Amino acid sequence: MANKSMHIVPEMVHQHALTHPQQLALIEGDHQLTYSELNRQMDQIAAALQEAGLKPTDTIALCGVNSCAYVALFFGALRAGITAALIAPSSTNDGIIEMAKDSGAKHLFIDNTLLPDIKPALENSMPVSALSKTGVATLCQHAPNKPEPVKIDPSWPFNIIYSSGTTGTPKGIVQSHEMRSGHVARAGVGFGYIDKSVTMIATPLYSNTTLVSFIPALALGGTIVLTGKFDAERYVTLAEKHNATHAMLVPVQYKRIMALPNFDGFDLSSFLVKFCTSAPFAADLKADILARWPGGLVEFYGMTEGGGTCILVAHQFPNKLHTVGVPAEGHDIRLIDDEGIEVDSGETGEVVGASEAMMEGYKGLPEKTREAEWHDPTGKRFIRTGDIGKFDEDGFLTLMDRKKDMIISGGFNIYPSDLEAELMQHPEVIDVAIVGVPSENWGETPVAFIVRQAGSSTDKNIVKSWLASRVGKTQRLHDVVFTQELPRSAIGKILKRELRDSYAGE
């Protein structure tokens, strides 16, 4: 326990402030913070929260877009042993209020644009302040410069992330200091994060997708560039300007960057490695990145809830781009059938995983936590992913689909990802999602939502006939809906529930 406490993340930031105080920690447009400045803000925020009566393992909630103020509040709370509950500002007002209350937060910090609607609804439950540079200054104006020292227990909660995937009521996923510190150590050794690293952050800080790159980058003394609202050309312009070494992007962002007509004119030779996670990552897109974007490419497969992670080091295994890689060191990944029995080698099943990087559970939801768990015959605890997959003879995992997205039509299993991959071969299709809708004759039947090339004249009958000539009879489409764009979450996941709901409402 004592040895692990040496790697507590907020203290690592403090050490960097002592050893290289003028090193840039954060860049946000024209606003920059050195490690010395960030450390001072963290101290002041920790002291202010203590003055307000917050104690170790209490919670504050953060609801906003990426900014230096967000980082300072997040890490300042951590320094005082206080947990940060991270809430998406894109949630409904009711959702934000529900999650803030569910987290048990003693104080909510929220973007100025949301403040007028949220503050009156919560003023009897908790203080609500602006998540901004001004808000930080107001919080700290009467506080001491230094907090009372807190010795953080690695088992204490580091953060609560609200995640419901793409469906259901948000659930608070609790992750510990020990889990985050362990990831920092592995990332530093395995992926080259050092004090000379420059990491591009273009996904939201309330997402675990971002934190698996952001936390090691900051804890290990590098510079982080907060890019703001994603724009492909602006992103690569900033990457070139700052000599970026590391990036975390989701597949749709990679797709937009690689489609830039002037992409090959940018000097991105400083990149050491780029990461991807959160959504299906097409093999041909991975191949294009390897061919045209300098540096390595690493795909992570896993869940915010933790459990098992697979890693594909794409530049080392270019013949395995259709997979999500092999289990990470120390991660136990298995496949189970619908009865919870482990399947034989080479068979398809639901992916379950166990590792040090597992959530403590869903906050206040013991039954939901149990539903997310599977135990092997020895009693070992695993987290269920809801994904269907199969291992090949070399131990690489190929994902078939989400279990809940699988369509059972006339007793046959239809994997939407198979149809989506086929439709992406159509010359006039640029994006597609397949969902199952109720059918009186078949139980369920597939419907395709398609984004066409600009100026395309293809109609639904042409698309249905084209696909029917390339797939089995049981996989034929019931309908095609053309749309300007597919609804996606902030980290690029297609919101299939919205598509099903929109179709049911037609």
Secondary structure, DSSP 8 states (H G I E B T S, - for coil): -HHHHTT-HHHHHHHHHHH-TTSEEEEETTEEEEHHHHHHHHHHHHHHHHHTT--TT-EEEEES-S-HHHHHHHHHHHHTT-EEEEE-TTS-HHHHHHHHHHTT-S-EEE-TTTHHHHHHHHTTTS-EEE-SHHHHHHHHTTS-SS-------TTSEEEEEEE-TTSSS-EEEEEEHHHHHHHHHHHHHHH---TT-EEEE-S-TTSHHHHHHHHHHHHTT-EEEE--S--HHHHHHHHHHTT--EEEE-HHHHHHHHT-TTGGGS--TT--EEEE-SS---HHHHHHHHHHS-SEEEEEE--TTBS--EEEETTT-GGGTTS--EE-TT-EEEEE-TTS-B--TT--EEEEEESS-B-SEETT-HHHHHHTEEE-TT--EEEEEEEEEEE-TTS-EEEEEEGGG-EEETTEEE-HHHHHHHHTTSTTEEEEEEEEEEETTTEEEEEEEEEE-TT----HHHHHHHHHTTS-GGG--SEEEE-S---B-TTS-B-HHHHHHHHHT-
